[in-house]
Amino acid sequence: MKNKLISLQEAARLVKSGDMLALGGMTLYRRPVAFAVELLRRYQESGNPQGLTLFAFTAGYESDLLIGAGMIERVRSCYFGLEIFGLAPMFTYHANRGEIIIQEESEASLAFGLRAQMSGISFMPGRGWLGTDLPKLRPDVLTIIDPYNGEELIAFPAIKPDVAVIHALRADKDGNAQIGKNKGVDEELCLTAETVIITAEEIVPELAQADLVAPLVDAVVHTPGGAAPTSCHPLYALDGEAILAYTERVSDPASWKEYVEGLHKALP
């Protein structure tokens, strides 16, 4: 097997301008925060990557940092927030000013889109959105007639991220990884993305059992604490004080910039 271990800096360079960047994890659990911060640092230093589409089944703290940088052009998510800690401040700020494109999504459109890509077809039919106004907001989402019973169905387009970044509990250098029981849609992202990057708390010589398998993974980064301040059960819990401090300190571009400057200083 190929040794896929690379640095965080090398991993960030795999994201190109205009890419659809998919971030794994769920809400405030097992999010690839260290990767997002490194990508943010790269953007601030070079201006690249820019014009990204952010894909996250649920988007949270790490996604809000990228929104604040101005590198995200479009958001595809069925939820963007910080759970009990409130709204995601930079998403709220820029969305209210019409400065980012919010592509209307739901659990159904995201799940069916990934399933279509996994099946190697251009769309996946389903009943979600029938009887709602959602298709009016998404002219790219069409309806079809079931050839067997004449029923009208929604044809959800396939979703293929350019790069998916997934934080794991442990991985080996070949690319096998364990992500725990709360998988979110990480397995689906691994099966659909063009490039898959694993950031891992621990690198082990070999995994006897894996949730994500080596042939689907392009790069592995040793990133201890890489999900903090979100949780990485059972290794460490959510740092609620850190998330609360973010919501209290950040409300506009000036306060975001001050927060991020402190964040960079605190990191190696």
C-alpha positions in Angstrom: 0.0 0.0 0.0 1.1 3.6 -0.6 2.1 5.8 2.3 -0.5 8.6 2.2 0.8 10.6 5.1 1.2 14.3 4.3 1.4 17.6 6.3 -1.6 19.8 7.0 -0.1 22.4 4.8 0.1 20.0 1.9 -3.4 18.9 2.5 -4.8 22.4 2.3 -3.1 22.9 -1.1 -5.3 20.1 -2.5 -8.3 22.4 -2.4 -8.4 24.5 -5.6 -10.4 27.7 -6.3 -13.9 26.9 -7.4 -14.0 23.5 -5.7 -16.9 22.0 -3.8 -15.4 21.4 -0.4 -17.2 18.9 1.8 -16.6 18.9 5.5 -17.4 15.8 7.5 -18.7 15.4 11.1 -22.0 16.5 12.4 -23.0 19.8 14.1 -20.4 20.2 16.8 -19.0 16.7 16.7 -15.8 15.5 15.0 -15.4 18.5 12.7 -12.1 19.0 10.7 -11.4 22.3 12.5 -7.6 22.2 12.2 -7.9 21.7 8.5 -10.3 24.6 8.2 -7.9 26.9 10.1 -5.0 25.9 7.9 -7.1 26.5 4.8 -8.0 29.8 6.2 -4.4 30.7 6.8 -3.5 29.7 3.3 -6.2 31.9 1.9 -5.1 34.9 4.0 -1.5 34.5 2.8 -2.1 33.8 -0.9 -5.7 34.7 -1.8 -6.4 31.0 -2.7 -8.5 29.0 -2.8 -11.5 31.3 -3.5 -15.0 30.9 -4.8 -15.6 27.7 -3.0 -18.9 25.9 -2.6 -19.1 24.7 1.0 -21.0 21.3 1.3 -21.8 20.2 4.8 -24.8 18.1 5.9 -24.8 20.3 8.9 -22.4 23.3 9.1 -21.0 24.7 12.3 -17.9 26.4 13.9 -15.3 25.4 11.3 -17.6 26.4 8.4 -18.3 29.8 10.0 -14.6 30.5 10.2 -14.4 30.0 6.4 -17.4 32.1 5.7 -15.8 34.9 7.7 -12.7 34.8 5.4 -14.7 35.5 2.3 -13.5 32.3 0.5 -16.9 30.7 0.4 -19.2 31.7 -2.5 -22.0 29.2 -2.1 -23.3 27.1 0.9 -25.1 23.8 0.5 -26.3 22.6 3.9 -29.6 21.8 5.6 -28.4 23.5 8.9 -25.9 26.2 9.7 -25.5 27.0 13.4 -24.0 26.3 16.7 -26.7 24.3 18.4 -27.5 25.6 22.0 -24.8 28.3 21.6 -26.9 30.1 19.0 -26.5 31.3 15.5 -23.3 31.1 13.5 -22.3 34.8 13.5 -20.5 35.1 10.2 -22.9 33.0 8.3 -25.7 35.2 9.7 -23.9 38.4 9.0 -23.0 37.7 5.4 -26.2 35.8 4.5 -28.3 38.7 5.8 -26.4 41.0 3.4 -26.8 38.7 0.4 -23.0 38.2 0.2 -23.1 34.5 -0.1 -25.3 32.2 -2.2 -27.4 29.9 -0.1 -28.6 27.0 -2.2 -31.8 25.7 -0.7 -31.3 22.2 0.6 -32.9 19.7 3.0 -31.9 16.4 4.4 -33.6 14.7 1.5 -31.9 16.7 -1.3 -28.5 16.2 0.2 -29.0 12.5 1.0 -30.6 11.6 -2.3 -27.9 13.6 -4.2 -25.1 11.6 -2.5 -26.9 8.4 -3.1 -27.3 9.2 -6.8 -23.5 9.8 -7.1 -22.8 6.6 -5.2 -25.0 4.7 -7.7 -23.3 6.2 -10.7 -26.5 7.9 -12.0 -27.3 11.6 -12.5 -30.3 11.8 -10.1 -32.2 9.9 -7.5 -36.0 9.9 -7.4 -37.9 10.5 -4.2 -41.1 12.0 -2.7 -39.3 14.6 -0.6 -40.3 18.2 -1.6 -43.6 17.1 -3.2 -46.3 19.5 -2.3 -43.9 22.2 -1.2 -42.5 25.4 -2.8 -38.9 24.2 -2.6 -38.8 23.2 -6.3 -39.6 26.9 -7.2 -36.4 27.9 -5.3 -34.3 25.2 -7.1 -35.0 25.2 -10.9 -32.3 22.6 -11.3 -34.4 20.1 -9.3 -36.9 18.6 -11.8 -39.8 16.2 -11.5 -40.2 12.9 -13.3 -43.0 10.4 -13.9 -42.5 6.9 -12.5 -42.7 4.7 -15.7 -44.3 1.8 -13.7 -47.1 3.5 -11.9 -47.3 7.1 -13.3 -46.5 8.7 -9.9 -44.8 12.1 -10.0 -41.4 12.1 -8.2 -38.7 14.6 -7.5 -35.4 14.0 -9.3 -32.7 15.1 -7.0 -29.4 15.8 -8.9 -26.3 13.8 -8.0 -23.8 15.6 -5.8 -20.0 15.0 -6.3 -17.7 17.0 -4.0 -14.3 17.9 -5.4 -12.6 17.5 -2.0 -14.0 15.9 1.2 -12.2 16.3 4.6 -13.1 13.9 7.4 -11.7 13.9 10.9 -11.1 10.4 12.3 -10.3 8.9 15.6 -7.4 6.9 14.2 -6.0 6.0 10.8 -3.1 4.1 9.3 -0.7 5.5 6.7 -2.5 3.5 4.0 -5.7 5.5 4.5 -7.9 3.1 6.5 -9.7 5.1 9.2 -12.1 4.7 12.1 -14.6 7.5 12.8 -16.7 6.1 15.6 -20.4 5.4 15.7 -21.7 8.9 14.9 -20.8 8.7 11.3 -23.0 11.5 9.8 -22.6 11.2 6.1 -18.9 10.7 6.2 -19.0 7.3 4.6 -21.0 8.7 1.7 -18.6 11.6 1.3 -15.7 9.1 1.1 -17.6 7.2 -1.6 -18.5 10.3 -3.7 -15.7 12.9 -3.5 -13.0 13.1 -6.1 -10.3 13.7 -3.4 -10.6 12.4 0.2 -8.5 13.8 3.0 -8.4 12.2 6.4 -7.2 14.1 9.4 -6.7 11.8 12.3 -6.1 12.0 16.1 -3.8 9.0 16.0 -1.8 7.2 13.3 -1.4 3.5 14.0 0.6 0.9 12.1 -2.4 -1.1 11.0 -6.2 -1.2 11.4 -7.9 -4.6 11.6 -11.2 -2.9 11.1 -12.1 0.4 9.4 -15.1 2.6 8.6 -13.3 4.3 5.7 -11.1 2.1 3.5 -7.7 2.9 2.0 -8.7 2.7 -1.7 -11.1 5.6 -1.3 -8.6 7.8 0.6 -6.0 10.1 -1.1 -4.3 11.7 1.9 -3.9 11.2 5.7 -2.8 13.9 8.1 -1.8 13.3 11.7 -3.8 16.0 13.5 -4.0 15.4 17.3 -6.8 17.6 18.7 -7.8 18.4 15.2 -11.5 18.6 15.9 -11.2 21.0 19.0 -13.1 22.9 20.2 -15.8 20.6 18.8 -15.9 17.1 20.4 -14.2 13.9 19.3 -15.9 11.3 21.4 -14.6 9.3 23.2 -11.3 11.1 23.1 -12.4 14.6 24.2 -15.6 16.5 24.8 -17.0 19.6 23.3 -15.4 22.8 24.7 -18.6 24.7 25.3 -16.7 27.6 26.8 -14.7 28.1 23.6 -17.7 27.9 21.4 -19.6 30.4 23.6 -16.6 32.7 23.6 -16.7 32.7 19.8 -20.3 33.6 19.7 -19.8 36.4 22.3 -16.7 37.9 20.6 -17.6 37.6 16.9 -20.4 39.6 15.3 -18.9 41.3 12.2 -15.8 41.2 10.0 -13.7 43.4 12.4 -14.4 41.2 15.4 -13.9 38.0 13.3 -10.5 39.3 12.1 -9.5 40.0 15.7 -10.6 36.5 16.8 -8.8 34.7 14.0 -5.6 36.6 14.7 -5.7 35.3 18.2 -6.5 31.8 16.9 -3.4 31.8 14.7 -1.2 33.0 17.5 -2.4 30.2 19.7 -1.5 27.5 17.2 1.9 26.2 16.3 
